[in-house]
Amino acid sequence: MGQILAVYNGSNMARRLISNKFAKWAAMAAFTLAILFIIDRLTNAVTGLPWAAWDFNHYIQMAERGLAGNRALTAPYAYRPLTPLLAGWLMRALGFSVWRAFKLLAWAGAALNLLTLCWLLDRQGNRFSTILWVMGIISLAQYQVKFLFFDPFRPDHLAFPLINLAYLALWADLAWLAAGVVALGLLAREFLLVPLGAQLVVALREKEKWLQAALVSAAGLAVFTLARWLIPVSSHEDYVAYSSLGGLARDLFAVPLDRRRTLNFLLCLLAYLLPLWMLFTPRRWKAAWAGLGKRKLWLAAHSALTLLLAMYGGTDLARFMVYLYLPLAFVLAGMLEAGQVSLAEKLFMLTAVVIFNRIPWPFPAASLEAYLDFYGGYHDRLNLASALRFAELAGWVAAAAALRVGLVKQCGEKPPLK
C-alpha cells in the first residue's frame, strides 16, 4: 500500500512539474509574441524610403536568383546565403512576395532568438520574472528587432538563435551538435565565429576539452572557408580588404586609427549597454559577476571577440554591436537577481531604453541624413546629432543615479552604491 501511495504521489508531483513548466514556457512565448507585435506595429518599412538603395539589394537578388549560375554575386553578401535562400524557397513554394518572405523570417528569427535566450537564462537558474525583464530589454535594444522588422532583407534573423543554440550545445558538451549549429550559422553571419573563439579561449585557459574545441572549430572553419571558395563572386565590397595581404595589413591598422569612426564605435558600445549603466553600482556589479560562475570566461571572450569583429565589420557599427546581447542579458540578469533593484528603477530603465532606442517612432523617410542621425553612430559621421546622442546617454545615466539616491533618502536606507 505504501509503495502504491509513493508511486501515486510521485506521479502527481511529476504532473505538477510538467504543468508548471508548460505554463512558464507558454507565458514566455505569449510575452515574446506580444513584444514583437507591438514593435512591428510601431515600425515602418524600408520600402517606403525611395532614396534607400543599400546592400539589402544583394540579399534580395540572391533570394530571387539563387546561387547557381548567378553572375551578380558580390562578397561578402554572397557568403551569407542561408536567409536569402530560405526566403527564395518561401517565395517559390508558397507564392510569397519578397517582402513577405523576408518578413516571415524576421518574425521567426526574432521569436526564436528571445525564446532560446530564455532557455539559456533558465539554465543559468534565473527567476521567471528576471527572464521576462531581460527579454523585454533585449528586444528593445538598438537594431535587435525594430531595424530587422523595418529592413527584413538581412541575413541576421537566424544568426541570433543559432548563436544561442551553439552555446547551449557547447555548455552541455554536445560537440557534434555544436559543430553542426556553428557550421549552419556561418552561412548566415560571420559572428558565429564568436562561439568558436570563446570555446577555444576556455579550452586554453582551463586546459581541458581539447577534442571538443578542435572538433567544433574545425567544422566551423571548414564551412567558413569552403563558402568563400565554392561560391563564385563577381565583385568585392568588403570593408576590410581580406582578398589582398597588402590591403589587409593596411586596414588592420587604419580602421582603429580612424578617430571619428572610433568615437562612433564608443558611442554605439555605450548606447547598447545603457541598461547596465543605469543600474550599475559596484555592489551590483560584484554580485552579478560572482553569480556568473563558470560562465565568466565564456562571456568575457564572447564580448572581446564580438568587439573585434564589430571594429572591422563595416560602417553600420550599431548593427554589429547587438551581438553583445548575450553578455548584456547575463550581466543584466545577474544585477536584477542579486542587486536589490527597486521596481521604480526597473521601470525607469525600461522607459529610457524605449525612448533612447526610438521604439515608438518610425524611421525617418525625409532623407538619408535624417535616417543616419536617427540613432547616430554611423561610420565616421560626427555632427550635432552625435553630440546630442552622447548627451542623451549621459542624461539617462545621471537621472538613474539621481533616482536611486532619491529612493534611498525617501526610504531611509543605505544606498547600494558601494
Order of alpha helices (4+ residues) and beta strands (2+ residues): alpha-alpha-beta-alpha-alpha-alpha-alpha-alpha-alpha-alpha-alpha-beta-alpha-alpha-alpha-alpha-alpha-alpha-alpha-alpha-alpha-alpha
